[in-house]
Amino acid sequence: MEAIRTEKLTKKFGDLTALDGLDLSVAEGEIFGLVGPDGAGKTTTMRLLTAIMTPTSGEAWVAGRHIERESETIKDEIGYMSQRFGLYPDLSVMENLNFYADIYSVPRRGRDEIMERLLGFSNLKPFKKRLAGNLSGGMKQKLGLSCALVHKPKVLFLDEPTNGVDPVSRRDFWRILYQLLKENVTIFVSTAYLDEAERCNRVALLEEGRLLACGAPDGVRKLVRGAIVEVRVGDPRGAARLLRAAMPDSSVGLFGNKVHIKTSDAEATVRAADGILSGGGFGERSVRVTEPTLEDVFISVLAERKRGEARE
């Protein structure tokens, strides 16, 4: 069954179209990732689906509830963790949890068991008396997630939940999300981290409010036309500059500590790139064909769309 469905969902702010005719379907019990750069429309989508904001046009249903006609009942079915989750820094971990339990009218009977479960799976039990303002960034995110789960929602919305959190805390956070899947909670998460999007069952790529692609990560990666050559070298920025200058007809991108070259002739590109780097004084290096990442897909699909618009 569908946990979320949108039909031509659109939101405009004056002349700005923040979301442009979004059609999505999210199944119950899956992690669905919404991926895109800042300004792509991710937060707008979240606010529409959580009935915080009303659409300009189009419709959507969450947990079987219409986002406009049944906006108040939707809020009982969902949990929402915004980019800046509203923790109270002068309250302890337990006081924050109880505060949100009161907001959601969680019955007093059985509440202790709920709290113990949340503290246990988030590893916050040793810190339940600590003020929220004194928690680390990763622990604040875990507390925010626990507060969003205190009323046992059917659908959980997470708006860039690990933004600015260290890699270890990000990994712990995702471990907790996988535990939630066992309880058949549907998770709708937006992220700017494409390595996180790879962990989702399905992903949607957004750019300027428009849907570029949607599907399982493996399927979406097949949208890249051609092959990807990966370069690993001590100075990736310098290597990228040299390769862009020497290979103006190729798409050369910097991906963290790696350089990716999109090409239609993988073997020739490997030979050419290796020769260019050797001539440029780059010593120890690795140049090989690799599988495309979602970031490769995003850049490739966006480039194809812009070329299509230029021809119109």
FENLIN-V370440 format. One record per backbone hydrogen bond with DSSP energy under -1.0 kcal/mol. CO is the residue of the C=O (numbers start at 1). NH is the residue of the N-H. E is the energy in kcal/mol with one decimal. If there is no record, write none. Layout:
# FENLIN-V370440
[[CO;NH;E] [CO;NH;E]]
This chain:
# FENLIN-V370440
[[1;28;-2.6] [3;63;-3.3] [4;26;-2.9] [5;61;-2.7] [7;59;-2.2] [9;22;-2.8] [10;56;-2.3] [10;57;-1.6] [11;18;-1.6] [11;19;-1.8] [13;16;-2.0] [16;13;-3.2] [19;11;-2.0] [22;9;-2.2] [24;6;-2.5] [26;3;-3.1] [26;4;-1.8] [27;30;-1.1] [30;187;-2.3] [31;201;-1.8] [31;202;-1.4] [32;189;-2.7] [33;204;-2.6] [34;191;-2.2] [35;206;-3.3] [37;40;-1.8] [40;209;-2.6] [41;45;-2.1] [42;46;-2.2] [43;47;-2.6] [44;48;-2.0] [45;49;-2.4] [46;50;-1.8] [47;52;-2.0] [47;53;-1.9] [48;51;-1.4] [57;10;-2.6] [59;7;-3.0] [60;67;-2.2] [61;5;-2.2] [62;65;-2.2] [65;62;-2.8] [66;70;-2.0] [70;74;-1.8] [71;75;-1.0] [74;77;-1.8] [77;154;-2.5] [77;155;-1.7] [79;157;-3.3] [81;159;-2.8] [85;87;-2.2] [88;91;-2.0] [89;133;-1.9] [91;132;-2.9] [92;96;-2.5] [93;97;-2.1] [94;98;-2.6] [95;99;-2.1] [96;100;-2.2] [97;101;-2.1] [98;102;-2.2] [99;103;-2.0] [100;104;-2.1] [101;106;-3.0] [102;105;-1.4] [108;111;-1.7] [110;114;-1.5] [111;115;-2.7] [112;116;-2.4] [113;117;-2.1] [114;118;-2.4] [115;119;-2.9] [116;120;-2.1] [117;121;-2.6] [118;122;-1.5] [119;124;-1.9] [119;125;-1.1] [124;127;-1.9] [125;128;-1.1] [127;130;-1.8] [128;94;-2.4] [130;93;-1.6] [131;134;-1.8] [132;135;-1.6] [136;140;-2.4] [137;141;-1.8] [138;142;-1.8] [139;143;-2.4] [140;144;-2.8] [141;145;-2.3] [142;146;-2.3] [143;147;-2.5] [144;148;-1.7] [145;149;-1.1] [149;152;-2.3] [154;186;-2.4] [155;79;-2.3] [156;188;-3.1] [157;81;-2.8] [158;190;-2.7] [160;163;-1.4] [162;165;-2.2] [166;170;-2.2] [167;171;-2.1] [168;172;-2.2] [169;173;-2.5] [170;174;-2.0] [171;175;-1.8] [172;176;-1.8] [173;177;-1.8] [174;178;-2.1] [175;179;-1.4] [176;180;-1.6] [177;181;-1.3] [180;183;-1.7] [180;185;-1.5] [181;184;-1.9] [186;156;-3.3] [187;32;-3.2] [188;158;-2.6] [189;34;-2.9] [190;160;-1.3] [191;36;-1.0] [193;197;-1.5] [194;198;-1.2] [196;199;-1.8] [197;200;-1.6] [202;33;-2.8] [203;215;-2.3] [204;35;-3.0] [205;212;-3.5] [207;210;-1.8] [209;20;-3.1] [210;207;-2.2] [213;205;-2.8] [215;203;-3.0] [216;220;-2.8] [217;221;-2.2] [220;223;-2.0] [221;224;-1.5] [227;263;-2.6] [228;290;-2.8] [229;261;-2.5] [230;288;-2.3] [231;259;-2.3] [232;286;-2.4] [235;239;-2.4] [236;240;-2.6] [237;241;-2.2] [238;242;-2.2] [239;243;-2.7] [240;244;-2.5] [241;245;-1.9] [242;246;-2.3] [243;247;-2.3] [247;250;-1.8] [251;262;-2.6] [253;260;-3.0] [255;258;-1.5] [258;255;-3.3] [259;231;-3.1] [260;253;-2.9] [261;229;-2.7] [262;251;-1.1] [263;227;-3.4] [265;269;-2.0] [266;270;-2.5] [267;271;-2.0] [268;272;-2.6] [269;273;-3.0] [270;274;-2.2] [271;275;-2.1] [272;276;-2.5] [273;277;-2.4] [274;278;-2.1] [275;279;-2.5] [276;280;-1.4] [277;282;-2.6] [278;281;-1.3] [286;232;-2.7] [288;230;-3.6] [293;297;-1.9] [294;298;-2.9] [295;299;-2.5] [296;300;-2.6] [297;301;-3.2] [298;302;-2.2] [299;303;-2.2] [300;304;-2.3] [301;305;-2.3] [302;306;-2.2] [303;307;-2.2] [304;308;-2.2] [305;309;-2.3] [306;310;-2.0] [307;311;-1.4]]
